[in-house]
């Protein structure tokens, strides 16, 4: 069985909404008891058994719209949008836009050696982001995954932000970077919330530089897994100014192909601040010379601004849903392209997933040769 099929099976995630009534499935088997000393999250309702259907009957597209200055546009209506599926105009089945939309958010924290430079400031910013996105309301839940030499689910899905904050306070960087394993784990190992991925929606926020130098999973595998599971990925890059990052394209691909984006809080932010050594002395030497308090202040300002930007993006999205009207004679494709436009505002910037998988993962034949 392929690793992707195994992952999707483990998740038990719904990728389509049946268009016709289905026969009643047999009663689910009793849940096995939790291992000794381990309790399921008490705050979360029981998750019903979920099965795949024959294909995608409804496509969900969360969309963020900003003007040319990056300001969120929050006053658009359904009639303002046009959705194309493989170039073919689609009729929206539903449209929603509300502040503080229910979400389940995974915080994926890079604890490799590369995050040491400004770790304390990032640590404080991560705490603020957790408290902001998990305000204690049962509609908002989250989980915490750290990754260094291995990826580890530190806190399972919960509405209690303090459980995540407690773990973050104890984090210390050191080791490799198993980023792709962390994404895989976020899609396969956590408890689900009733109603996801439709309400609440699934969000992953990576705080790291995109580097992956260990682990067992690849980028193409986890990107398809995230797409099929309707996960939108965001990232806050931890790469410091003055250092090259050959893995920047990794974060860009993971985010843009799932409808999110990357924030770069340290890029050119404080290059003119007195006391900043813009050219690190030696490769691998992360001790930069600092002369004034303005240096640290600019770093903190940039990081917290990035966190605020991502939090605002997540909570101000439009959610478009449509049943694909496709050419019945058209060629069957592995993925189908989506294009979203606001015809009357051609200069706006939009974030949304640019494609989807119209068919489920093919079943692996059993028996025979």
TIGU-135143 format. One record per residue (C-alpha): residue in one letter; x, z, y. Coordinates in Angstrom, 3 decimals, m for minus. Layout:
+----+----------+----------+----------+
| aa |       xx |       zz |       yy |
+----+----------+----------+----------+
|  A |        X |        Z |        Y |
...
+----+----------+----------+----------+
***
This chain:
+----+----------+----------+----------+
| aa |       xx |       zz |       yy |
+----+----------+----------+----------+
|  X |    0.000 |    0.000 |    0.000 |
|  X |    1.455 |   m0.899 |    3.385 |
|  X |    2.354 |    1.900 |    5.758 |
|  X |   m0.121 |    0.643 |    8.369 |
|  X |   m2.998 |    0.553 |    5.874 |
|  X |   m2.081 |    4.027 |    4.719 |
|  X |   m2.014 |    5.251 |    8.318 |
|  X |   m5.406 |    3.802 |    9.151 |
|  X |   m6.852 |    5.231 |    5.960 |
|  X |   m5.448 |    8.657 |    6.752 |
|  X |   m6.881 |    8.572 |   10.245 |
|  X |  m10.352 |    7.615 |    9.072 |
|  X |  m10.941 |    6.141 |   12.508 |
|  X |  m13.893 |    3.961 |   13.509 |
|  X |  m12.893 |    0.568 |   14.887 |
|  X |  m16.345 |   m0.991 |   15.078 |
|  X |  m19.979 |   m0.180 |   15.648 |
|  X |  m22.315 |   m1.603 |   12.989 |
|  X |  m24.768 |   m4.113 |   14.364 |
|  X |  m27.296 |   m3.621 |   11.535 |
|  X |  m28.448 |   m0.494 |    9.696 |
|  X |  m26.242 |    0.476 |    6.802 |
|  X |  m27.281 |    2.049 |    3.521 |
|  X |  m26.839 |    5.795 |    3.323 |
|  X |  m23.422 |    6.774 |    1.977 |
|  X |  m23.140 |    9.356 |   m0.767 |
|  X |  m22.845 |   12.973 |    0.307 |
|  X |  m19.282 |   13.837 |    1.298 |
|  X |  m17.250 |   15.999 |   m1.021 |
|  X |  m16.768 |   19.637 |    0.017 |
|  X |  m13.813 |   20.179 |    2.325 |
|  X |  m10.803 |   21.796 |    0.626 |
|  X |   m9.939 |   25.293 |    1.839 |
|  X |   m7.256 |   25.597 |    4.517 |
|  X |   m3.782 |   26.562 |    3.308 |
|  X |   m3.043 |   30.291 |    3.445 |
|  X |   m2.397 |   31.453 |    6.990 |
|  X |   m3.648 |   28.204 |    8.528 |
|  X |   m6.987 |   27.920 |   10.280 |
|  X |   m8.646 |   24.787 |   11.661 |
|  X |   m9.222 |   24.731 |   15.436 |
|  X |  m12.284 |   26.938 |   15.966 |
|  X |  m13.240 |   25.184 |   19.202 |
|  X |  m13.845 |   21.779 |   17.615 |
|  X |  m17.068 |   20.702 |   15.903 |
|  X |  m16.955 |   19.444 |   12.325 |
|  X |  m15.938 |   15.803 |   12.134 |
|  X |  m18.364 |   13.659 |   10.124 |
|  X |  m16.997 |   11.325 |    7.494 |
|  X |  m16.162 |    7.957 |    9.062 |
|  X |  m15.828 |    4.636 |    7.284 |
|  X |  m14.845 |    1.118 |    8.211 |
|  X |  m17.338 |   m1.727 |    8.522 |
|  X |  m16.723 |   m5.424 |    8.092 |
|  X |  m15.443 |   m6.271 |   11.568 |
|  X |  m15.590 |   m5.513 |   15.274 |
|  X |  m19.170 |   m5.763 |   16.564 |
|  X |  m18.467 |   m4.045 |   19.869 |
|  X |  m15.350 |   m4.079 |   22.026 |
|  X |  m14.532 |   m1.181 |   24.350 |
|  X |  m12.256 |   m1.823 |   27.331 |
|  X |  m11.285 |    1.062 |   29.650 |
|  X |  m10.156 |   m0.402 |   32.991 |
|  X |   m8.294 |    1.145 |   35.932 |
|  X |   m8.546 |   m0.700 |   39.265 |
|  X |   m6.244 |   m0.071 |   42.245 |
|  X |   m5.637 |   m1.839 |   45.545 |
|  X |   m2.291 |   m3.275 |   46.638 |
|  X |   m1.174 |    0.201 |   47.772 |
|  X |   m1.972 |    1.860 |   44.462 |
|  X |   m5.151 |    3.574 |   45.651 |
|  X |   m7.871 |    3.851 |   42.998 |
|  X |  m11.016 |    1.815 |   43.653 |
|  X |  m13.906 |    3.952 |   42.460 |
|  X |  m16.948 |    2.236 |   43.979 |
|  X |  m17.243 |   m0.871 |   41.790 |
|  X |  m20.360 |   m1.712 |   39.787 |
|  X |  m20.961 |   m3.618 |   36.567 |
|  X |  m21.838 |   m6.782 |   38.485 |
|  X |  m18.381 |   m6.782 |   40.085 |
|  X |  m16.586 |   m7.326 |   36.761 |
|  X |  m16.141 |  m10.436 |   34.644 |
|  X |  m14.843 |  m10.162 |   31.085 |
|  X |  m13.405 |  m13.094 |   29.147 |
|  X |  m12.835 |  m13.030 |   25.390 |
|  X |  m10.454 |  m15.855 |   24.458 |
|  X |  m11.509 |  m17.463 |   27.745 |
|  X |  m15.216 |  m17.209 |   26.959 |
|  X |  m17.354 |  m15.172 |   29.443 |
|  X |  m18.989 |  m12.089 |   27.933 |
|  X |  m22.149 |  m10.163 |   28.758 |
|  X |  m21.557 |   m6.432 |   29.197 |
|  X |  m23.609 |   m4.308 |   26.845 |
|  X |  m22.862 |   m1.124 |   28.764 |
|  X |  m20.861 |    0.052 |   31.759 |
|  X |  m19.868 |    3.569 |   32.714 |
|  X |  m17.835 |    5.169 |   35.443 |
|  X |  m17.710 |    8.871 |   36.032 |
|  X |  m15.128 |   11.373 |   37.167 |
|  X |  m13.550 |   13.656 |   34.593 |
|  X |  m14.473 |   11.517 |   31.609 |
|  X |  m14.197 |   13.359 |   28.267 |
|  X |  m10.851 |   12.703 |   26.604 |
|  X |   m8.654 |   13.877 |   23.768 |
|  X |   m5.069 |   13.607 |   24.974 |
|  X |   m1.837 |   13.806 |   23.037 |
|  X |    1.278 |   15.007 |   24.866 |
|  X |    4.383 |   13.461 |   23.226 |
|  X |    7.484 |   15.200 |   24.542 |
|  X |   10.994 |   13.762 |   24.149 |
|  X |   13.431 |   16.550 |   23.234 |
|  X |   16.458 |   14.318 |   22.688 |
|  X |   19.766 |   14.869 |   24.464 |
|  X |   18.783 |   12.294 |   27.087 |
|  X |   16.187 |   14.613 |   28.656 |
|  X |   18.630 |   17.387 |   29.536 |
|  X |   19.437 |   16.265 |   33.076 |
|  X |   16.224 |   17.350 |   34.797 |
|  X |   14.551 |   19.124 |   31.875 |
|  X |   13.447 |   22.247 |   33.781 |
|  X |   11.593 |   20.182 |   36.386 |
|  X |    9.967 |   17.989 |   33.750 |
|  X |    9.031 |   21.100 |   31.797 |
|  X |    7.198 |   22.526 |   34.814 |
|  X |    5.481 |   19.189 |   35.438 |
|  X |    4.333 |   18.949 |   31.802 |
|  X |    2.733 |   22.377 |   32.144 |
|  X |    0.885 |   21.269 |   35.279 |
|  X |   m0.327 |   18.129 |   33.523 |
|  X |   m1.607 |   20.133 |   30.545 |
|  X |   m3.509 |   22.546 |   32.783 |
|  X |   m4.912 |   19.667 |   34.823 |
|  X |   m6.159 |   17.610 |   31.874 |
|  X |   m7.283 |   20.562 |   29.727 |
|  X |   m9.239 |   22.732 |   32.200 |
|  X |  m10.977 |   24.825 |   29.542 |
|  X |  m14.028 |   22.573 |   29.364 |
|  X |  m15.066 |   21.741 |   25.759 |
|  X |  m15.279 |   18.055 |   26.710 |
|  X |  m11.479 |   17.910 |   27.072 |
|  X |   m9.118 |   18.604 |   24.208 |
|  X |   m5.483 |   17.897 |   23.491 |
|  X |   m2.587 |   18.293 |   21.091 |
|  X |    1.188 |   18.526 |   21.372 |
|  X |    3.862 |   16.529 |   19.536 |
|  X |    7.593 |   16.986 |   20.145 |
|  X |   10.209 |   14.542 |   18.940 |
|  X |   13.973 |   14.775 |   18.549 |
|  X |   15.567 |   14.069 |   15.162 |
|  X |   12.040 |   14.404 |   13.756 |
|  X |    8.528 |   14.302 |   15.151 |
|  X |    6.539 |   17.515 |   14.842 |
|  X |    2.896 |   18.350 |   15.539 |
|  X |    3.393 |   21.645 |   17.373 |
|  X |   m0.235 |   22.244 |   18.373 |
|  X |   m3.217 |   20.663 |   16.653 |
|  X |   m6.244 |   19.427 |   18.590 |
|  X |   m7.676 |   22.211 |   20.737 |
|  X |   m9.388 |   22.879 |   24.062 |
|  X |   m7.098 |   25.841 |   24.745 |
|  X |   m4.390 |   24.634 |   27.137 |
|  X |   m2.447 |   27.881 |   26.807 |
|  X |   m1.624 |   27.095 |   23.171 |
|  X |    0.194 |   23.969 |   24.339 |
|  X |    1.749 |   25.666 |   27.358 |
|  X |    3.231 |   28.415 |   25.198 |
|  X |    5.055 |   25.863 |   23.048 |
|  X |    6.261 |   23.855 |   26.048 |
|  X |    7.821 |   26.967 |   27.614 |
|  X |    9.961 |   27.407 |   24.495 |
|  X |   11.134 |   23.807 |   24.233 |
|  X |   14.850 |   22.983 |   24.448 |
|  X |   16.211 |   19.410 |   24.323 |
|  X |   18.808 |   18.425 |   21.744 |
|  X |   19.107 |   15.784 |   19.028 |
|  X |   17.917 |   12.250 |   18.422 |
|  X |   14.699 |   10.487 |   19.400 |
|  X |   12.017 |    9.705 |   16.791 |
|  X |    9.548 |    8.233 |   19.307 |
|  X |    7.764 |    5.849 |   16.945 |
|  X |    7.302 |    8.608 |   14.361 |
|  X |    5.723 |   10.717 |   17.107 |
|  X |    3.191 |    7.996 |   17.914 |
|  X |    2.466 |    7.553 |   14.205 |
|  X |    1.940 |   11.293 |   13.787 |
|  X |   m0.409 |   11.424 |   16.775 |
|  X |   m2.615 |    8.844 |   15.054 |
|  X |   m2.558 |   10.343 |   11.560 |
|  X |   m1.879 |   14.075 |   11.427 |
|  X |   m4.170 |   15.781 |   13.923 |
|  X |   m7.769 |   16.993 |   13.682 |
|  X |  m10.425 |   14.690 |   15.146 |
|  X |  m13.133 |   15.505 |   17.660 |
|  X |  m16.698 |   14.414 |   16.979 |
|  X |  m17.520 |   11.274 |   18.957 |
|  X |  m14.025 |    9.883 |   19.519 |
|  X |  m12.784 |    7.234 |   20.214 |
|  X |  m15.877 |    6.420 |   22.291 |
|  X |  m16.559 |    9.782 |   23.903 |
|  X |  m14.121 |   11.420 |   24.149 |
|  X |  m11.637 |    8.583 |   24.542 |
|  X |   m8.144 |    8.735 |   23.054 |
|  X |   m5.141 |    9.067 |   25.356 |
|  X |   m1.431 |    9.551 |   24.599 |
|  X |    1.095 |   10.512 |   27.289 |
|  X |    4.786 |   10.067 |   26.461 |
|  X |    7.266 |   12.063 |   28.529 |
|  X |   10.582 |   10.420 |   27.626 |
|  X |   12.833 |    7.427 |   28.221 |
|  X |   11.572 |    5.136 |   25.429 |
|  X |   14.657 |    5.579 |   23.252 |
|  X |   14.156 |    5.576 |   19.466 |
|  X |   17.203 |    6.040 |   17.254 |
|  X |   15.798 |    7.746 |   14.165 |
|  X |   12.651 |    7.964 |   12.060 |
|  X |   10.870 |    5.829 |    9.486 |
|  X |    8.368 |    3.809 |   11.534 |
|  X |    8.806 |    0.735 |   13.709 |
|  X |    7.437 |   m0.305 |   17.054 |
|  X |    5.204 |   m3.141 |   15.831 |
|  X |    3.651 |   m0.838 |   13.234 |
|  X |    2.770 |    2.004 |   15.610 |
|  X |    1.611 |   m0.363 |   18.355 |
|  X |   m0.893 |   m1.978 |   16.003 |
|  X |   m1.945 |    1.455 |   14.768 |
|  X |   m2.589 |    2.621 |   18.340 |
|  X |   m4.493 |   m0.563 |   19.185 |
|  X |   m6.750 |   m0.348 |   16.141 |
|  X |   m7.434 |    3.325 |   16.875 |
|  X |   m8.324 |    2.628 |   20.529 |
|  X |   m5.491 |    4.764 |   21.872 |
|  X |   m4.391 |    4.178 |   25.479 |
|  X |   m0.718 |    5.062 |   25.984 |
|  X |    0.805 |    6.250 |   29.265 |
|  X |    4.395 |    7.264 |   29.917 |
|  X |    6.456 |    9.255 |   32.411 |
|  X |   10.030 |    7.964 |   32.222 |
|  X |   12.695 |   10.670 |   32.206 |
|  X |   15.531 |    8.239 |   32.906 |
|  X |   17.577 |    9.504 |   35.857 |
|  X |   18.613 |    7.360 |   38.794 |
|  X |   22.061 |    5.851 |   38.335 |
|  X |   21.782 |    5.494 |   34.553 |
|  X |   20.926 |    2.271 |   32.759 |
|  X |   18.029 |    2.274 |   30.320 |
|  X |   18.013 |   m0.462 |   27.731 |
|  X |   14.818 |    1.043 |   26.294 |
|  X |   12.700 |    0.611 |   29.413 |
|  X |   10.975 |   m2.386 |   27.812 |
|  X |    9.839 |   m0.143 |   24.944 |
|  X |    7.763 |    2.060 |   27.246 |
|  X |    6.456 |   m0.990 |   29.116 |
|  X |    5.293 |   m2.686 |   25.925 |
|  X |    3.686 |    0.424 |   24.431 |
|  X |    1.728 |    1.104 |   27.610 |
|  X |    0.734 |   m2.335 |   28.852 |
|  X |   m0.466 |   m3.493 |   25.428 |
|  X |   m2.755 |   m0.474 |   25.075 |
|  X |   m4.061 |   m0.408 |   28.658 |
|  X |   m1.828 |    2.256 |   30.219 |
|  X |    1.246 |    2.122 |   32.434 |
|  X |    4.634 |    3.765 |   33.043 |
|  X |    5.552 |    6.018 |   35.956 |
|  X |    9.228 |    6.089 |   37.046 |
|  X |    9.541 |    9.256 |   39.138 |
|  X |   13.338 |    9.175 |   39.467 |
|  X |   13.953 |    5.523 |   40.341 |
|  X |   15.605 |    5.283 |   43.781 |
|  X |   13.704 |    8.335 |   44.936 |
|  X |   16.631 |   10.324 |   46.280 |
|  X |   19.479 |    7.823 |   46.524 |
|  X |   19.920 |    8.521 |   50.245 |
|  X |   19.569 |   12.302 |   50.031 |
|  X |   22.739 |   14.123 |   51.105 |
|  X |   24.717 |   15.463 |   48.176 |
|  X |   23.518 |   13.037 |   45.503 |
|  X |   26.265 |   11.439 |   43.423 |
|  X |   24.767 |    7.991 |   42.783 |
|  X |   27.460 |    6.920 |   40.312 |
|  X |   27.820 |    9.319 |   37.352 |
|  X |   31.493 |    9.995 |   36.664 |
|  X |   31.644 |    9.335 |   32.929 |
|  X |   29.383 |    7.803 |   30.325 |
|  X |   27.631 |   10.666 |   28.639 |
|  X |   28.480 |   13.179 |   31.386 |
|  X |   25.119 |   14.399 |   32.629 |
|  X |   26.462 |   16.873 |   35.216 |
|  X |   25.740 |   15.283 |   38.580 |
|  X |   27.114 |   16.728 |   41.804 |
|  X |   24.459 |   18.145 |   44.098 |
|  X |   25.107 |   19.101 |   47.715 |
|  X |   21.807 |   20.090 |   49.317 |
|  X |   18.416 |   21.505 |   48.462 |
|  X |   16.882 |   18.184 |   49.483 |
|  X |   18.140 |   16.694 |   46.218 |
|  X |   16.172 |   19.069 |   43.992 |
|  X |   13.123 |   18.880 |   46.256 |
|  X |   12.955 |   15.095 |   46.011 |
|  X |   13.282 |   15.210 |   42.232 |
|  X |   10.442 |   17.693 |   41.938 |
|  X |    8.277 |   15.719 |   44.364 |
|  X |    8.766 |   12.483 |   42.439 |
|  X |    8.007 |   13.987 |   39.047 |
|  X |    4.876 |   15.790 |   40.176 |
|  X |    3.686 |   12.668 |   41.988 |
|  X |    4.024 |   10.698 |   38.731 |
|  X |    2.054 |   13.328 |   36.829 |
|  X |   m0.703 |   13.247 |   39.453 |
|  X |   m0.830 |    9.451 |   39.288 |
|  X |   m1.318 |    9.362 |   35.537 |
|  X |   m3.901 |   12.152 |   35.598 |
|  X |   m5.839 |   10.265 |   38.259 |
|  X |   m5.643 |    7.008 |   36.316 |
|  X |   m7.032 |    8.612 |   33.163 |
|  X |   m9.965 |   10.259 |   34.914 |
|  X |  m11.073 |    7.372 |   37.152 |
|  X |  m11.427 |    4.535 |   34.660 |
|  X |  m14.319 |    2.149 |   34.241 |
|  X |  m15.405 |    1.708 |   30.620 |
|  X |  m16.729 |   m1.752 |   29.739 |
|  X |  m18.382 |   m2.485 |   26.393 |
|  X |  m19.522 |   m5.807 |   25.003 |
|  X |  m20.502 |   m7.470 |   21.737 |
|  X |  m18.212 |  m10.516 |   21.461 |
|  X |  m19.936 |  m13.842 |   22.018 |
|  X |  m17.432 |  m16.104 |   20.281 |
|  X |  m17.356 |  m19.705 |   19.199 |
|  X |  m18.628 |  m19.673 |   15.575 |
|  X |  m16.550 |  m22.757 |   14.885 |
|  X |  m13.437 |  m21.246 |   16.415 |
|  X |  m10.289 |  m20.476 |   14.494 |
|  X |  m10.049 |  m17.025 |   12.960 |
|  X |   m7.351 |  m15.035 |   14.753 |
|  X |   m5.460 |  m11.843 |   14.012 |
|  X |   m5.962 |  m10.724 |   17.609 |
|  X |   m8.252 |  m11.901 |   20.398 |
|  X |   m7.256 |  m11.974 |   24.075 |
|  X |   m9.186 |  m10.027 |   26.705 |
|  X |   m9.140 |  m10.783 |   30.415 |
|  X |  m10.912 |   m8.634 |   33.004 |
|  X |  m11.437 |   m9.849 |   36.560 |
|  X |  m13.056 |   m8.665 |   39.773 |
|  X |  m13.785 |  m12.118 |   41.255 |
|  X |  m14.540 |  m10.872 |   44.770 |
|  X |  m11.302 |   m8.847 |   44.885 |
|  X |   m8.601 |  m11.169 |   43.521 |
|  X |   m5.698 |   m9.047 |   44.781 |
|  X |   m6.531 |   m5.805 |   42.989 |
|  X |   m4.316 |   m4.525 |   40.212 |
|  X |   m5.888 |   m3.633 |   36.870 |
|  X |   m4.747 |   m1.851 |   33.729 |
|  X |   m6.586 |   m2.594 |   30.473 |
|  X |   m5.713 |   m3.534 |   26.922 |
|  X |   m5.082 |   m7.290 |   26.822 |
|  X |   m6.160 |   m7.902 |   23.220 |
|  X |   m7.892 |   m6.359 |   20.218 |
|  X |   m7.972 |   m6.754 |   16.447 |
|  X |  m11.323 |   m8.334 |   15.468 |
|  X |  m10.975 |   m7.587 |   11.762 |
|  X |  m10.152 |   m4.430 |    9.799 |
|  X |   m6.913 |   m3.995 |    7.907 |
|  X |   m7.215 |   m6.112 |    4.730 |
|  X |   m7.850 |   m4.068 |    1.618 |
|  X |   m5.081 |   m3.884 |   m0.959 |
|  X |   m6.267 |   m5.375 |   m4.279 |
|  X |   m6.469 |   m2.923 |   m7.143 |
|  X |   m5.837 |   m3.794 |  m10.784 |
|  X |   m4.880 |   m7.165 |  m12.179 |
|  X |   m1.725 |   m9.129 |  m11.411 |
+----+----------+----------+----------+
***
